[in-house]
Amino acid sequence: MTSDTAPLLADALAAGTLVLDGGLSNQLGAAGHDLSDELWSARLLADRPEAIAEAHLAYFEAGADVAITASYQATFEGFAKRGIKHDRAAELMAKSVELGVDAAVEAGQRGIKRPLYVAASVGPYGAMLADGSEYRGRYGLSVAELEAFHRPRLEVLDLVGPDVLAFETIPDAVEAEALLRAVRGLRTPAWLSYSIAGDRTRAGQPLEEAFALAADADEIIAVGVNCSAPEDVDSAVEIAARVTGKPVVVYPNSGETWDAKARAWTGRSTFTAEQVERWGTAGARLIGGCCRVGPEAITSIRRTLTPS
């Protein structure tokens, strides 16, 4: 948070709807940064940290209340593949949160007076593998093994003091169960956001069962979906709200399609203001965008949610 007097994120969600940022990679790519590395945006934590802060600031200025950090693919194992040792990897993970805070402070100095929040991104195990399994799940690992993978970086991020841990793009209810175990005992709350296809997780579990895992978890202050088609969000919001009774977080892709062979996006955006209104009515309290959703779309979301 940028102010000691600002409400906690959970309290802010109880009071109304907040705007999330858009795709961090979208903004970094638009600024000319190469994200083809396996570490994706996490590479810039070491090489160009100022670029990450600038991207966060662009979203705050566009109307976002919450910035999601560049730690999605920041793991000890992933950094080790690049020869980055444990202590330096921990420094880079912590840096991701500090950059979000720096951007929020700068936004305040530029005249933005509303409370701003920083969500520390925690991507799925498959993001570290960089082989597409983050969209399939079913890694062949047990809940205990996945918990052991996630807990060390959660501890690092927790110590820095973000407003919330963003368990995002989770494809598999098995991994969600591991994260729910891994977050216990930490001081920072979390949200749990699945990537989905239709009414199921990417790994094929019914959303009712997947969301039910978090219903009684006090550490989880919101549940929802991200990095999914906008058309799949409506039913997911209803299910999440009904099954858990918690605020719902929603940040889908633009609706365009990624052509892996051509390494290019195709089609057109299907993300509309009417969808945003429906999601808010159904219980969504954190609404933003993921892949291919940039600052202009975030400004549109803010205008839809807080018309002047």
C-alpha positions as CSV (number, residue, x, y, z in Angstrom):
1,M,0.0,0.0,0.0
2,T,1.1,3.6,-0.6
3,S,-0.4,4.9,2.6
4,D,-0.7,3.5,6.2
5,T,-4.2,5.0,6.3
6,A,-5.4,3.1,3.2
7,P,-7.8,0.2,3.9
8,L,-6.5,-3.3,3.6
9,L,-7.3,-4.9,0.3
10,A,-9.8,-7.3,1.8
11,D,-11.7,-4.3,3.3
12,A,-11.5,-2.4,0.0
13,L,-13.1,-5.3,-1.8
14,A,-15.9,-5.5,0.8
15,A,-16.6,-1.8,0.1
16,G,-16.6,-1.9,-3.7
17,T,-15.0,-3.0,-7.0
18,L,-11.3,-2.4,-7.8
19,V,-9.5,-2.3,-11.1
20,L,-6.6,-4.6,-11.8
21,D,-3.9,-3.8,-14.3
22,G,-3.5,-5.5,-17.7
23,G,-0.9,-7.8,-19.2
24,L,2.6,-6.8,-17.9
25,S,4.2,-8.6,-20.9
26,N,1.8,-6.6,-23.2
27,Q,3.1,-3.3,-21.9
28,L,6.8,-4.4,-21.8
29,G,6.5,-5.7,-25.3
30,A,4.9,-2.5,-26.5
31,A,7.9,-0.6,-25.0
32,G,10.2,-2.7,-27.2
33,H,11.6,-5.2,-24.6
34,D,12.4,-8.8,-25.8
35,L,10.4,-11.3,-23.7
36,S,11.4,-14.5,-25.6
37,D,13.6,-15.7,-22.8
38,E,12.3,-18.6,-20.7
39,L,12.3,-16.3,-17.7
40,W,9.8,-14.0,-19.6
41,S,9.3,-10.7,-17.8
42,A,11.3,-12.0,-14.8
43,R,14.5,-11.6,-16.8
44,L,14.0,-7.8,-16.7
45,L,14.2,-7.9,-12.9
46,A,17.9,-8.1,-13.3
47,D,18.5,-6.5,-16.7
48,R,16.0,-3.6,-16.8
49,P,14.1,-3.2,-13.5
50,E,13.2,0.4,-14.4
51,A,11.2,-0.9,-17.4
52,I,9.0,-2.9,-15.0
53,A,8.4,0.0,-12.8
54,E,7.5,2.1,-15.8
55,A,5.0,-0.6,-17.0
56,H,3.4,-0.6,-13.5
57,L,3.2,3.2,-13.5
58,A,1.5,3.2,-17.0
59,Y,-1.3,0.9,-15.6
60,F,-1.7,3.0,-12.4
61,E,-2.0,6.1,-14.6
62,A,-4.5,4.3,-16.9
63,G,-6.8,3.6,-13.9
64,A,-5.6,0.4,-12.2
65,D,-5.9,0.2,-8.4
66,V,-3.7,-3.0,-8.3
67,A,-0.5,-3.8,-10.0
68,I,0.6,-7.5,-10.4
69,T,4.4,-8.0,-10.1
70,A,6.9,-9.5,-12.5
71,S,7.4,-12.6,-10.4
72,Y,5.1,-14.9,-12.3
73,Q,8.1,-17.0,-13.6
74,A,10.4,-16.0,-10.8
75,T,11.4,-19.3,-9.1
76,F,14.5,-20.6,-7.5
77,E,14.6,-23.5,-10.0
78,G,14.1,-21.3,-13.0
79,F,16.7,-18.8,-12.0
80,A,19.1,-21.7,-11.2
81,K,18.8,-22.9,-14.8
82,R,20.3,-19.5,-15.8
83,G,23.1,-19.7,-13.2
84,I,21.5,-17.4,-10.8
85,K,22.2,-18.6,-7.2
86,H,19.7,-18.8,-4.4
87,D,20.4,-15.6,-2.6
88,R,20.4,-13.5,-5.8
89,A,17.2,-15.2,-6.9
90,A,15.6,-14.3,-3.6
91,E,16.8,-10.7,-4.1
92,L,15.2,-10.6,-7.5
93,M,11.9,-11.9,-6.2
94,A,11.8,-9.3,-3.5
95,K,12.8,-6.7,-6.1
96,S,9.6,-7.5,-8.1
97,V,7.5,-6.3,-5.1
98,E,9.7,-3.3,-4.5
99,L,9.3,-2.1,-8.1
100,G,5.5,-2.3,-7.7
101,V,5.7,-0.2,-4.6
102,D,8.0,2.3,-6.3
103,A,5.6,2.7,-9.1
104,A,2.7,3.3,-6.7
105,V,4.7,5.9,-4.8
106,E,5.6,7.6,-8.1
107,A,1.9,7.5,-9.1
108,G,1.1,9.3,-5.9
109,Q,3.7,12.0,-6.6
110,R,2.0,12.5,-10.0
111,G,-1.3,13.3,-8.4
112,I,-3.1,9.9,-8.1
113,K,-4.6,10.0,-4.6
114,R,-6.7,6.8,-4.5
115,P,-5.2,3.8,-2.6
116,L,-2.9,1.7,-4.7
117,Y,-2.0,-2.0,-4.1
118,V,0.7,-4.4,-5.1
119,A,-0.1,-8.1,-5.8
120,A,2.9,-10.5,-5.8
121,S,2.4,-12.8,-8.7
122,V,2.8,-16.5,-8.1
123,G,2.6,-18.5,-11.3
124,P,2.0,-22.2,-11.7
125,Y,4.7,-24.9,-11.6
126,G,4.4,-25.2,-15.4
127,A,5.5,-21.6,-15.9
128,M,8.9,-22.6,-14.6
129,L,9.1,-25.5,-17.1
130,A,8.3,-23.1,-20.0
131,D,6.9,-25.9,-22.1
132,G,3.3,-25.0,-22.2
133,S,2.3,-27.3,-19.3
134,E,1.1,-24.3,-17.4
135,Y,-2.0,-24.5,-19.6
136,R,-2.4,-28.2,-19.1
137,G,-1.6,-29.0,-15.5
138,R,-1.3,-32.7,-14.7
139,Y,2.4,-32.4,-14.0
140,G,2.6,-35.9,-12.4
141,L,3.6,-34.3,-9.1
142,S,1.9,-34.9,-5.7
143,V,0.3,-32.1,-3.7
144,A,3.2,-32.4,-1.2
145,E,5.8,-32.0,-4.0
146,L,4.0,-29.0,-5.4
147,E,3.8,-27.4,-1.9
148,A,7.5,-27.9,-1.5
149,F,8.1,-26.1,-4.8
150,H,5.9,-23.1,-4.0
151,R,6.6,-22.5,-0.3
152,P,10.1,-21.1,-0.5
153,R,9.2,-18.3,-2.9
154,L,6.0,-17.6,-1.0
155,E,8.1,-17.0,2.1
156,V,10.4,-14.6,0.2
157,L,7.5,-12.6,-1.2
158,D,5.7,-12.6,2.1
159,L,8.7,-11.1,3.9
160,V,8.7,-8.1,1.5
161,G,5.1,-7.3,2.4
162,P,2.9,-7.1,-0.7
163,D,-0.8,-6.4,-0.2
164,V,-1.7,-9.8,-1.5
165,L,-0.2,-12.9,-3.2
166,A,-1.7,-13.6,-6.6
167,F,-1.9,-17.3,-7.2
168,E,-2.7,-16.9,-10.9
169,T,-3.1,-18.9,-14.1
170,I,-3.4,-22.1,-12.0
171,P,-4.5,-24.8,-14.4
172,D,-5.1,-27.7,-12.0
173,A,-7.0,-28.1,-8.7
174,V,-4.2,-30.3,-7.5
175,E,-1.8,-27.4,-7.7
176,A,-4.5,-25.1,-6.0
177,E,-4.6,-27.5,-3.1
178,A,-0.8,-27.3,-2.8
179,L,-0.9,-23.5,-2.8
180,L,-3.6,-23.5,-0.2
181,R,-1.3,-25.6,2.0
182,A,1.8,-23.6,1.2
183,V,0.2,-20.2,2.2
184,R,-0.7,-21.3,5.7
185,G,1.1,-19.4,8.4
186,L,2.1,-16.5,6.2
187,R,1.1,-13.0,7.0
188,T,0.1,-12.0,3.5
189,P,-3.4,-13.1,2.2
190,A,-3.8,-14.4,-1.3
191,W,-6.2,-14.7,-4.2
192,L,-6.6,-17.9,-6.2
193,S,-7.2,-17.6,-9.9
194,Y,-7.6,-20.5,-12.3
195,S,-7.0,-20.6,-16.1
196,I,-10.1,-22.4,-17.5
197,A,-11.7,-23.8,-20.7
198,G,-15.4,-23.6,-20.6
199,D,-16.7,-24.7,-17.2
200,R,-13.6,-26.6,-16.2
201,T,-10.0,-26.0,-15.2
202,R,-7.4,-26.5,-17.9
203,A,-6.7,-29.9,-16.3
204,G,-10.3,-30.8,-16.7
205,Q,-11.7,-30.5,-13.1
206,P,-15.3,-29.0,-12.8
207,L,-15.0,-25.4,-11.6
208,E,-17.4,-26.1,-8.7
209,E,-15.0,-28.6,-7.2
210,A,-12.0,-26.4,-7.9
211,F,-13.4,-23.3,-6.3
212,A,-14.8,-25.3,-3.4
213,L,-11.2,-26.0,-2.2
214,A,-10.9,-22.3,-1.2
215,A,-14.3,-21.8,0.3
216,D,-13.1,-22.3,3.9
217,A,-9.5,-21.0,3.5
218,D,-9.3,-17.8,5.5
219,E,-6.0,-17.0,3.8
220,I,-7.8,-16.6,0.4
221,I,-9.6,-13.2,0.1
222,A,-10.8,-13.7,-3.5
223,V,-11.2,-16.4,-6.1
224,G,-11.7,-16.3,-9.8
225,V,-10.1,-16.8,-13.3
226,N,-7.5,-15.2,-15.5
227,C,-5.7,-15.8,-18.8
228,S,-8.8,-17.3,-20.3
229,A,-11.3,-16.3,-23.0
230,P,-13.7,-13.5,-22.0
231,E,-16.6,-15.7,-23.2
232,D,-15.8,-18.3,-20.5
233,V,-15.8,-15.8,-17.6
234,D,-19.6,-15.2,-17.1
235,S,-20.4,-18.7,-15.8
236,A,-17.1,-18.8,-13.8
237,V,-17.9,-15.7,-11.9
238,E,-21.3,-17.0,-10.9
239,I,-19.9,-20.4,-9.8
240,A,-17.0,-18.8,-7.8
241,A,-19.3,-16.4,-6.0
242,R,-21.9,-19.1,-5.2
243,V,-19.5,-21.8,-4.1
244,T,-17.2,-19.7,-2.0
245,G,-19.1,-16.6,-1.0
246,K,-15.9,-14.7,-1.6
247,P,-15.2,-11.7,-3.8
248,V,-14.4,-12.7,-7.3
249,V,-11.2,-11.8,-9.3
250,V,-11.4,-11.7,-13.1
251,Y,-8.8,-10.8,-15.6
252,P,-9.2,-12.6,-19.0
253,N,-7.2,-12.3,-22.2
254,S,-8.4,-10.0,-24.9
255,G,-10.1,-12.9,-26.8
256,E,-7.5,-13.0,-29.5
257,T,-5.9,-16.4,-30.2
258,W,-2.2,-17.3,-29.9
259,D,-0.8,-19.1,-33.0
260,A,2.1,-21.0,-31.5
261,K,3.5,-22.0,-34.9
262,A,3.5,-18.5,-36.3
263,R,4.3,-17.0,-32.8
264,A,1.7,-14.3,-33.3
265,W,-1.8,-13.3,-32.1
266,T,-4.7,-13.7,-34.5
267,G,-8.3,-12.7,-34.5
268,R,-9.8,-9.7,-32.8
269,S,-10.5,-8.6,-29.2
270,T,-13.8,-9.8,-27.8
271,F,-13.4,-8.0,-24.5
272,T,-16.3,-5.5,-24.0
273,A,-17.7,-3.0,-21.5
274,E,-20.9,-5.0,-21.4
275,Q,-19.0,-8.0,-20.1
276,V,-17.4,-6.0,-17.4
277,E,-20.8,-4.8,-16.2
278,R,-22.1,-8.3,-16.1
279,W,-19.1,-9.6,-14.2
280,G,-19.5,-6.8,-11.6
281,T,-23.2,-7.5,-11.2
282,A,-22.4,-11.3,-10.7
283,G,-19.9,-10.7,-7.9
284,A,-16.6,-9.7,-9.5
285,R,-14.7,-7.2,-7.2
286,L,-11.3,-7.2,-8.9
287,I,-11.5,-6.8,-12.7
288,G,-8.7,-6.3,-15.1
289,G,-7.0,-8.0,-18.1
290,C,-4.3,-10.5,-18.9
291,C,-2.7,-11.2,-22.3
292,R,-3.2,-8.5,-25.0
293,V,-5.0,-6.2,-22.6
294,G,-3.2,-2.9,-22.4
295,P,-3.6,0.5,-20.6
296,E,-6.3,1.7,-23.0
297,A,-8.5,-1.3,-22.0
298,I,-7.8,-0.7,-18.3
299,T,-9.0,2.9,-18.8
300,S,-12.1,1.6,-20.4
301,I,-12.8,-0.8,-17.5
302,R,-12.3,2.0,-15.0
303,R,-14.8,4.2,-16.9
304,T,-17.3,1.3,-17.0
305,L,-17.0,0.6,-13.3
306,T,-16.8,4.2,-12.1
307,P,-18.6,6.4,-14.6
308,S,-18.3,10.1,-13.9
